[in-house]
Amino acid sequence: MSAKPAPTRDSSGVIRQNDVIQSVADALQYISYYHSPDFIRAMAAAYEREESPAAKDAIKQILVNSRMCAEGHRPICQDTGIVTIFVKVGMNVQWDATMSLTDMINEGVRRAYNHPDNMLRASIVNDPYFERKNTKDNTPAVIHMEVVPGSEVEIALAAKGGGSENKSKLTMLNPSDSIVDWLLKTVPTMGAGWCPPGMLGIGIGGTAEKAMVLAKESLFETIDIHEIRERGPQNKLEALRLEIMDKVNALGIGAQGLGGLTTVLDVKIKTYPTHAASLPVAVIPNCAATRHAHFVLDGSGPVKLDPPDLDLWPKLTFQASADATRVNLDTLTPEEVAAWTPGQRLLLNGKMLTGRDAAHKRLQTLIDSGQPLPAGLDFTNRVIYYVGPVDPVKDEAVGPAGPTTATRMDKFTELMLGKTGLIAMIGKSERGPEAIKVIKKYQRAYLMAVGGAAYLVSKAIKSSRVVAFADLGMEAIYEFDVKDMPVTVAVDAKGTSVHETGPAEWQKRIGKIPVKVV
């Protein structure tokens, strides 16, 4: 998305402090609830093409969620991201400002994330290794600046979710190595925690850190690979993009890792000259909650971003599957959980607990030291949902509340299933081998909710209250009362994972890459 300043004032050539702050704040609010038109079109096309029922249902939920957010001005995803900004400052720019440009940008971030009508989740912790205390306003942003000719300030900004950012990869290949071969080995190791279908941003060349910046910068580009396919590639880089896209999609990973035809919507590549002995390659995925905007300040005032036309979205509605099984969480038993089958669709009703990394770490400390759990907290025959919700506004029970990446809780699985009485877990994407072994050992289950459908999921939550660790904010343990919350059995009590069986089946069906027999 790009925009020029609102044409209501004559350009003075002087960039005002408040125009920068207001433009950054408005743009971040805008991208929190509007997908870009190119993404909507690409996702709608993927929905029409998709043949996997599970993947098609996941894409449908993402599209319905996207339109709901556009209409309701609420976040597409509960993870409203870490703000990354690329700034080009003209050498001849004149300023009417007392703050540094970095401080102006961070003030814009602060205002955006604390907007009373659309509170965005603050996810940034200021001491990355030790204290990890939340800054409460999502500052500071990660800012890349460049001085260029001219008298304008050009800003490209994005809000990048942690689930996709955590799957970033860097390698230092030999100059004679194949980038395509490396990617085909690497993408499957990224799992589905980056919420496909999305984009792959690839940086080639420079040095290690330059390759990563190139990969991130490439994700700001418009989805256009369908145009390249229609007219044919005009250079080697376009041909490489097509080759990577086709071969990655042939892996059969599919939407949410459930197996299907579309894993990536586009592949972007940026390059830079490099040392004769080096071939740095970085890949950063962008999730289904892709959020970015681009604008130019020329002294004529703050920018105005026009909303996309609602007619861009396909006319889809989400209704609970007729073959879904309704589950009463308040009377759920281990025997019922053990009877669930891989891929079975469930509609959850009743009360569930929530918890993420910080809450699990505290629980582990209490249990390992023999201390009791907080008063009123009992996991016996309960289900836990891995989520860090957005704060509610107006009459909401809770703000957007989609699942977080489940593999981050893998190391706590033995503790939770073996020592607390927990019988099922809900999260995003796959579980790792060790967690699956523990699930099988205790005959429990792991359920998957769709990442990228946070606002849609929140509509199933009828009430919410904090039951423990209130100081953790969005990472506190809540109790949700839900009605017909849609989930899929991703790992059953026998240890069968649909994130293994689904992609293998669709890779075999697509038939372009041999399926390894384990």
N, C-alpha and C positions, 0 to 999 in steps of 0.2 A: 504494500500500500504506500502510495506517495502523495504528497500534497504540497502546494505552494501556500504562502500566507494568505489569509482572507483578504480579498481585494477591496477592502473598505477604507484603506488609508493609503496615502502616497508614500512611496518608499523614500526614507530619509538616508538610507545607507548606514544608519547608526543602529546597532543591535542593542536592544534594551534588556536589562537583566530580567525583568518580569516576563518579557516575551519568551525568553528561553525557558524559564521555570514553568510558565503556564503551558507552553507547547509540549514540553516533556510530560507534564502531568496529564494533559488531555490525551496525548498519544498513548500513554500507558493504560489509561482507562479504556480508550477505544479498542486497543488490541486485546484487552481482557475479555471482551464479549463479542467481538467481530472477527470471524475468520476472513481472510482475504479472498476476493472473488476467484483467483486462480486455484486456490486450494479447494474451495467449494465445488468448482467445476470438475477438478481432478478426482475428488472423493466421490462425487455423484457418478462419474463415469466408471470408477472402480466398483461401485455398488451394482451398476447395471451389468458389468462383466462377470461379477463374482458368481461362481458355481458352488462353492462350499457353503452349506446352510449356516454353519456356525460363524464363519467369517462374514457372510452377508448380514447376519443378524447383528454382529458387532459393528459393522460399518453403518448399518441403519441407525443403531443407537447413537453413534457419534454424530451423524447428520441431523437427527432429530434434536439432540442436545445442542448442536451448533445453532440451529434456528431458534430454539427456546432462549438461548443466551442472547442472541441478537435482538429478540423481541423484549426480553425482560431486563436487559442490561445487567447481567450477572455473569461471573467468570465461567469460561468454557471448562476450566479445570480447577480443582481445589488447589493444586500447586500453581500459584500465580507467578512462579519463576524467580530467577535471579536476573536482574536487568543488565544487559550487555549493550553497550553503545559505541558506535563508530562515528567519530566527529571529524569533519574536514573544515578547517578554519581558514578563510581567505586571508592572504597576507595584508590586504588593505582594509580589513574590517576595523571599524571604529566602534567603541563600546560606550554605552551609558550604563555603567555597572560598578558596584563596590565589591562584589563577590568574585571569586575565581570561577572560571567556567565549570570546573569540577564541582564546586559547591552549588552553583546554579542547578546543574543537572541533578545532584543528589537532593536538593530541595524539591525539585519537580517530582522525583521518585517518592519522596516523603509525602507530598500532598496527594499524589495519585493513590498510594496504598492506604492512606487514612481517609479517603473520601467517604463521608457519612452515608451517601446513598448507594455506594457499591464498594464496601470494604474489601480490600484484597489481602490475601493471607501473607503475613510477614514471615519469611522463611530464612532470613539471613542471620547467622550467628557470628559474633565479632571475634571470638577467639577460636580459630578453627580446630585446635587440637585439645586444649585443656578445658577451659570453662564452658565454651560453646553457648554463651548467653545470647538470646535473641535480641536484635537491635530494635525490635518492635515497629519498625517503619520500612523494612526491606532495604535500607541503605547499608553500605555504599554500593553503587553500581560498579560494574567492571567497564572501564572507559578506555578506548583506544583513540588517540588524537593524532591528526596529521595536519601540517600547515601546507596550503596549496595556493596557487594564484587566485586572485579575485577578491571580492568584497562581500561574500556571503558566508553563512555558516550552514553546512549540510550535516544533518543528523540522521543516522539509521539506528533504530533501537529495536531490541527484542526482549521478551520475557521468556527465559529458557527454563523449563522444568528440570528438576533434579533427576527424575527417572531416565530421561533421555541423555542428559549431560553425563550421567554416571557410566554410560556405555561407550564413551569416547575412547578411541584407540590410537596409538602412535607406534610406528615402527620405523627402523632405519634399515631399509633394504639395501642390497647390493645393486649397483647400477644396472646389472644384467637381469635382475629378478623381475618377475611378472607382478604388477600391481593387482591385476584381475585375480590371479591365483591366491594372492594374500587375502584379498577381500572375501573370496569364496570360502576360505578357511575361517576368517575372522567374524563375519556377520553372524553365522550360527552361534558363535560363542557369546554374542551380545544378548541372546535370549529375546524375550518379548517385553522386557521392562521398559523399553523405549517407546512402547505403544505404537507399533506399526498398524496401518500403513502411514508412512511419513516420507521424509526425504533423507538422503545421505549427502552430507557435505564433505567433500574430499579436498585436502590440501596436499599439493605435491611440490617439493623443492624447498629452497631456502635452508633453514636450519630446523632443529626439532621444534623450537617454540614458534618459528615462522609458519611451519606447516600447520600447526594447530590453529593459529590465527586465520590462515587462509581458509581452512575447513569451516571455521565458524562464520567467516565473512561470506562464504559462498551460499550459506543458508538464507541470506537476505534476498537472493535472486528469485525472480518470478518462475513458477512452474511452466515450462515451455517444451518439455521433451516430446509431447505429442505433436507439436508443430515440426520439430526436427525429424520425427519419424515420417510424417506425411510428405515433407519435401526432400528428405534424404540428408544425411550429414554433409556439411560443407567443409569440414576440416577434421584432423585426426582427433582432436579433443571431443568433438561432438560424436564421432564414431565410438570413442571410448566410453562416453556417457551411456550411449545406447547399449553397448556390449555389457557394461556393468549392470545396468538396470534389468536387462533381459535375463542375465545369468543369476542375479540375486533373486528375482521373482521366481525363477525356476527352482530355487531351493524349497519352495512350497511352504515357507514359514507362515505367510498369510496374516490377515488382520488379527491383532492381539496374540499372535503365535499359535492360533488354533488350526492352521493349515488352510491354504487357499491360493488364489491366483495372484493377489496383489500384496506384496510386502513393502515395496517402495513406489511412490508416485513420481519421483524424479530423482536424478543423480546430478549433483552440482560439483564442478571441479574448478579450483583456482590454482595457478602454478606460479612459481618464482624461480629464478636462476639459483643453482646450487653448486656445491663443491664437486669437483670431478670424481671424488671418491665416494660421494654420498647420494642416497635417494631417500630423503625423508618423506614419509607418507602418513597423513593423519586422516581419520574418518570420524565425523561427529554426526549422529543421527538427530533429526528433528521429529518430534512426536506428532500425533494427531491433533494436539493442541498447539499447532504452530502459530506463533504470535510475533509479528514484526511490522514496522512502519518506517517510512522514510519521508523526510520533509526538509525544506530549505527556508532559512530565515534571511531576509534581505533588508530588514529595517522597517517593513511596512506593518508590523504587528505580529501577534501570535498566529500560528497556523490553524486552519480549519480542515479537518478530515471528514469527507463526506461518507455517510454510511452506505454499505452495499445494498443493492436492491433486493428485497426479500424474495422476489421472483427467481433469484439465482438458485435458491434451495429447492431440491426436489420435494414434491408434495408427499411427504411421508409422515406417518404417525406411528408411535410405538405402543403396542398393546401386548400384554402378557401372553406368552405362547400358550395355545390351547392345550398343548401336551405337557405343560409344566406341572410339577407336583407342588402343592401348597404344603408348607412346613410350619408347624407351630413351635417356635423356639422356646416357649415357656414350658413345654412338656416334652421337649426333645430328649431321646434316650440314645445311649451308645449303640443299641441294637438297630435303631432306625438309621443312624449314620452309617453303620456297617453295611446296610442294604443298598445304599446309593450306588449308582453305576457311573462310569466315566462318561462325560458328555451330557449327563442328565440335567435337565433344566429345572430349577427350583424357584419357588416364590416364597420368600421368607417373611414370616409374620411373628410379631412379639418383640421381646427385648433381647438386645445383643450388647456386648461390651466392645469398646474400641481400645486400640493401643498401637503405638509405633515404637521406633528404636529407643527413644529416651525412657518411655514407660517400661519397656521390657528390661532395660538395663537396671532400672530401680527395683523391679520385681526380683531380678536375679540377685541383687545385693541383699535384699530382705530375706529371701529364701535361703541363700547360701550361709547367711549369718544366723539363721534360726529365728529370725524375728517374725512376728505375725504380719499378715497383709493389712492394709488400711481397713478400718472399720467399715463393714458393709460391702466389702469387695470379696466376692466368692465366685470362682470360675467353674465350680462343679456343674458338669453337664451344660456348660455355656458355650457360646460361639463368640469369637473375637474378630473384629473387623479392623484391618490395618488401614487407618485413615487419619488424616489431619485436616479437619474441615475448615472452611472459610467461616468467619463470624456471620451470624444471621443479621438480616436487616428487616425492618418493618415487621410483618407477621410471620416470618419464616421460623420454623423450628430449628433449622440449621442452614448454613450457607452451602454452596456446592461441596459435595462430600464424596468424591470418587476415591477409588482404592489407590494405595501406594504400593510400590514394588515389594512383592512378598519375600524375595530372596534375602533382603536385608534382615529379615527375622528368622532365617534358617538356623542360625547358631543358637537361638533360644527355643527351638522346637522341642528338643528333648526335655528341657526344663518345664515348659508349659504343658506338654502332654503327659509327662511322667510324674509331675509333682503338684499340679494345680487342679486336675479334674477336667480340664478343657477338652472338648470333644470335636470341635471343628474350627477352622480358620478361614477368613475371607481376605483376598488381596488381589493384586494385579500381576498378571503374567505367571511364569512357571515357578516351581520350587526346584531347588538343587537336589542332587543325588542323596546327600546325607539326610536332608529333611524328609525326602520321600521314604527313606528307610525307616525313619522314626514314625512317620504316619502309618506305614505298614505294620510296624512293630506293635503299636497300640491300637490298631484298627480304627483310626480316626479318618478325617477327610479334610481336604483343602478345596475351597470353593473360589471361583473367579468371578469378579465383577468387571465390567468393561472400563478400561482406562480411557479417558477422553469423553466420558459421559457424566461428568460430576454433577451438573445441575439436574439432569434427568434422574440420577440416583437419589439426589436430595429430596425429590418430591415424594419418595417412598418413606421418608423419615418423618414421623408425626410428632415426636417429642424428643428432647435431648437434655441431659443433665450431666454435670461433672460428678464423678464418684470417687476419684482419687487423683493426686498429683496436680492440683489446679494450677500450681506455679509454672507448669510446663506449657501452658497456653494451648495451642492447637495440638500439642503432643500429650495432653492430659488423657486420662482414661475417662471416657464418657459412657453413658448408657443411652442407646438409641431405642426408641419404640418404632418398629417399622411395619409397613403394610405392603405386601406383595413386592418386596425388593427382589429384582431378578438376578440370579446368579447361575453359574454352571459348575457342575462337579468336575474339577480339574484334576484332582488326585483322589482316587477312591481308597477304601480301607485295605484293598489288596496291593496298593502301590502303583496302580496303572495311571500314567499321566497323559492327558490329552495333548499336552504340549510336546510330547514325544511321538505319540501315535498319529496325531493330526498332520504335522508337517511331513512325516515320513510317507503317509498315504498320498498327500498331494504332490510331493516331489516325484513319487512313482507315477502318478497320473499325468503330470505335466511331461515327464519322460525325457527331459533334456539333460539331466544330471543323474548318473547312476546312484542308486540308493545303497548305502553301505549296510551290509548284513552284520549285525553285532553278535 
